[in-house]
């Protein structure tokens, strides 16, 4: 039995657009990225943001900027995707039209004008396949993926956008199943990548690279590894342990590996569906790197539901537990810097709201009564 992984694209909480990547029927999450570092492991936190804010998409694709609690909302412009910089001073927006995908930078101040950074389309890229993935912690770069027009649509491209210059650089080609920026300098990244033939064998590997893409090395040597996320104790990632059957769920494990490729250890096993890559992050990590939240499909459910998992990455006793929200379909979109709150999109009774949930459960707070695709730096 082949494993089925599905590409999810916001603003839909579940499921979203799908892309068939396998000749043998394996559909893998594509376009997810995050960027992480290699070398000596660091546990220091990213710099404190200059502005604490929340960004989400309202009805009609309006980009709404608000306080971290959803107060004082105002519209910046319109887009299909929008992503808040970690320092809170800028928002990168993606719009489509005329066979191109346009990247526009908005300042969160009240007087600045938007700035067009780059345009993607033929002959190199399919405009509809562009996906914003992640800002670097220092707010200098943005990782994004695109569908290449060569290779019959079976090959993706991992791109790096220099926000200051607007320059786009190709880091790697292939099929990407997640990534994360290193939390501290020097700028580096870790990503999961596979060729079509590897996907046919249920295999994808983790790679480490600098931001030039010229110095890349293999971190793992086998297995279906996906959704890497940098933490205070190493790189956290999901790996398929065994295939499911007609009456059983596939089994996945959460693993940690040091940035130098050593110290691989399994921290938890679960029987659930594959990771859900939403704008590149199936697993989001707090600034300290000691708490994370992950989205995984509920295996063999009657509907394409998503389970939210809290992941504690303590040095000696890592843990994971599922969050149940009765009567609500929800996906996690991020975690606060201190790890005490989880940002979610919750769908229930015909409406989609942006909410925050306290770690280990508690009373939820509605940040936007109607909104999708949120990002914050709270």
N, C-alpha and C positions, 0 to 999 in steps of 0.2 A: 504494500500500500504506500502510495506517495503522500508526502506531507503537503498540505495546502496552506500557503501563506498568502495574504491578500494585501495589496497596497491600499492604504486608506488616505484619503485627502480631505482636509477640512474644507468647508465648515460642517459637513455631516458628522455627528458623533459616531454613528454606525450605520451602514458599513462604509460606503464611499466608492470612488472609482477604482477599478481593478485593471491590472495589466498582466497578460499571460506571458510568462517568460520561459516556459519550459516546453520543449517538444514532447516530453513524456507526460505532460499534464501537471507538473509541479508549478504552482503559482507562488512566487516569492515576493515578499515586500521589497519594493524597489524605491530608490530615491531617498531612503533614510540616511541621514548623515549625522555625525557628531564628530568633533575633532578632539583628540587627546594627545598627550605627550609621551615621550619615551625618555630613557635615561634614568637619572636618580629620581626616585619618587618624592614628591613634595606634598605636604599636608596643609600648607598655608592657604588662606581663603582669597578669592578674588577681591580687588579693591571695592570699597563701598561705593554704591552708585551716587551720581550727582543729583539724580531725581528719582523718587519712588513713584512708579506709575503703572497703570494697567492699559492695555490696548486690546480692542476686540472689534469684530465686524458686526454691525447692526444690519437691519433690513435694508435691502438694496445695495449691499456692499459698502456702506459708509464706514470709514475707518474712525473709530471713536477712541479718543484719548481721555483717560480719567485718572483720579487718584487711585492708589492701590486698593481702596475700599469701594471704588466705583463712583465716587462723588465728583461733582463738577465736570460732567462729561462735555466734550466738544468734538466736532467733526473736523478731521484733517483733510480728507479727500475720499476717494472711492478706490476699491481694489478687490481682487479675488483672494489675495493673501496679504497679510501684514505681520511684521515681527518687530517687537520692541528691542532696542539695544540694551545691553546690561547696565550701561551707565544712565539710562533713562532719557538721554538727550535727543535720540533720533529713532525714527521708525522707517524700516524698509518695506516698500509696498510693491506688489507684483500685479500688473494688469495685462490683459490680453486684448488684441484687436488688430485687424488688418494683417493677419498671419504672423504677428510678432508678439513677443512677451517683453514688457517694458518694466525696468526696475527704477523706481522713483524713491528718493530719500526725502523724508519730512523731518524737520526740526520740531521739537516739542515746545519751543518757545512760541510766543504769540505773534511775532512779527516777521518771521522768516518765510521765504517762498520755497516751494518744493523744488528739488533738483533732480533732473533725469540723469541716472548714472550709466545705464547700459540698455541695449536692445538685443534680444536674441530671436533668431528665426532662421529661415533658409539662407544659405545652402548648408549650414552646419548643424542646426538644431531644429527640432520640431517644437513650435512655440507652445503647444498645449502640454508638453511634457516637462515644463520647468517647475521646480518645486523649491521654495525657500526651506532651508534646513536649520541653520543655527548661526548666531553671532558668536564671534570669539569673545572670551571673557573681558578682554580689554577694549571691545567695541571697535576694533580696527578692521576686521574682516567678517565676511558672511560666507558660509558654505551653502551651496545650492546644487541641485542635480538637474540634468536635462537629458532628454532623449536625443541620441544622435541620429541623424538621417541616414548615415551609412549603416551597414550590417543588417539591413532588413528590419530595423526597429527593435532588435534584440539586444542592443548595447546601449548602456547609459554612460553618462559622463559626469564625473565629480568636478565641480568648478569652485574656484575661490575668487571672491570679489573683494578687491581692495577698495574700501569705501572712500578713501581720500582721493584716489586717482580715477576710480571707475573701471580699472583694468580687471579683466577676467582671465584667470589662468586655469588650465586643465591640470588637475592633480592625478587623475587616474581614469581609466575606462573599464567598463565591466557592468556588473549588476550589484548594487549596493544594498546592504541590509543593516544599515545603521552606522552611527559614528558619534564623536564628541570632541570638543576642543580641550586641549590641556588647560588646566585652571591657572597655571603660572607660566611665566616666560622661561625658556624661549618658546615661541609659537610652534606647536607640532600637532599632529592629529593621529587618531586611530580610527580605522574604518573596517567594516566587514565587506568583502568583495568576492565575487565568484564569476567564472566564465559559465556559459550555458552548459558545457559538458560537466562542470563541477556540480551545477545545480541538479543535473540529471542523476547524479550520484549522492544527492542529499548532502552536499558539502559546500561550505563557504569558510573562508579563513579571515583572521584578523591581520591587518597590516598597520605598521607604524610609518609615518612619513613626516618630513619637514614640509613647510608650506610652499616650497618650490616644486615638490613632487619628484625631485631628482634623487633623494636619499630615502629609500623605502626598504623596509625589511619585514619579513614574515614573523608574526607573533605566535600563531598557532599552526599546527601542521596537519590537522585532520578535524573532521566533524562539521556539523552545521552550526557555526557560531554566528550570532547576530546581536544587534542592539548594544554595542559597547558604550559604556558610560564611565567617565573618569571619576574616581572617588578618592577619599583620603587614604584608603588602604589598598589601592590598586585599581585596575580596570575591571569593572563589573560587566558581565555579558551573559546572554542566554545561550544555551546549547541544547539541541535535540538529543535526548538519551535513547529513546526507543519510539518506534512507530506505533500508532494505535491500530485498532481493528474494528470490526463491526460493533462490538460491544465494549470497547475499551478506548480510553483517551490516549493520545500521544503523551509521552512523559518528557518534560523539559527540566533542566537543571540551571541554577544560577551559579556562576563561577567567578572567581577573582584571579587575576594574573597581574604580576608586577609589571611596570612599564619596561623593564629590561627583558621581559619574556620568561622570567623565572617565577617560582613560587605558585604555580597553578594549583588551585584548590577549589573543590565544590563546596558551596555554602548552604545549598538547599535544593531539594527535589520537589517537583510538582507535577500533577497530572492535569494539564490544561491545554488549551489551544496555543497557537504560536503568538509571539509578540506582535503588537499592533503599532506600526510605525506611523505616528502622526506628525507630519512636518519634520520627520527625522529623529524624533525622540520617543522611543517606546519606553525608555527609562530616563527619568529626570533626577538629578542629584542636587542636594542642598549645597550651599556655599562651603560649609565645613567638610562636605563629602562623607558625612557619617549617617545620613538618611537619604533614601531614594524612594521614588514611587514609580511603578511600572504598569503598563496596560497589556493584558493578554486576552485573547479571544477565549470565551467559554467553550470548551470542546464539546461537540455533539449536542449543543443546545438547540431547541426548536427554532430559535431566532439567532441572528448573528450578534449576540451580546458580548460585552466586554467586561472583564473583571479587573478591578483596580487593586493592586497589591502594594502594601507598605513594606518597605525593605529596610531593616536596620542593619548597618554595616559596622557594628562594634568590633573592635580588634579581636576579641576572644569569643564572642557569642552572637554572630549574625543571626537575624531572624527575618521572617516574612509572614504576613497575614493578609487575608483578603478583606476588602471593604465591601459590605453589602448595603445597598440603598434600596429598600423595598419599594417596588412600583416605579422605579426610576432607571432609565438607561443612561449611564454616565461613563465618561472617559476622563482620565487625568491629563491635564495639559501642562502641569508644572508643579514645583514645590517651592515654598518660600526659602529665603536665604538661610533662616535659622532652623528650617526643617520642621516647624511647628504647624504649618498649614499647607493644604494641597489645593491647587487650582483645578477645577473640573468644569466640564460642560455637561449639564444634566438635562435630559429630555423626558418630559412627562406631561400628560394631559394636553398634548398638542402644542406645547411651547418648549423652547430651548433657552435655558438660562445659564449664565456664568456664575459659579458659586465657589466658595471656599469651604473646606472641611478641615476641622482640627485633626492633627495627627492622633491616632488611636481613637478616632471617632469623637462625636460631640455635636453640638448644635451647628448646623450649616448657616452660612451667611450669603445672601444673594447680592452679588456685585453688579449684575446687569440682568434685568428681567427678560430681555430678549437679546441674545448675542451668541456668536460662535467665534472660533479661531482665536482664543485669548492668549496673551502672553503678558507676563509681569516681571518685575524685579523686586518684589516685596521682600 
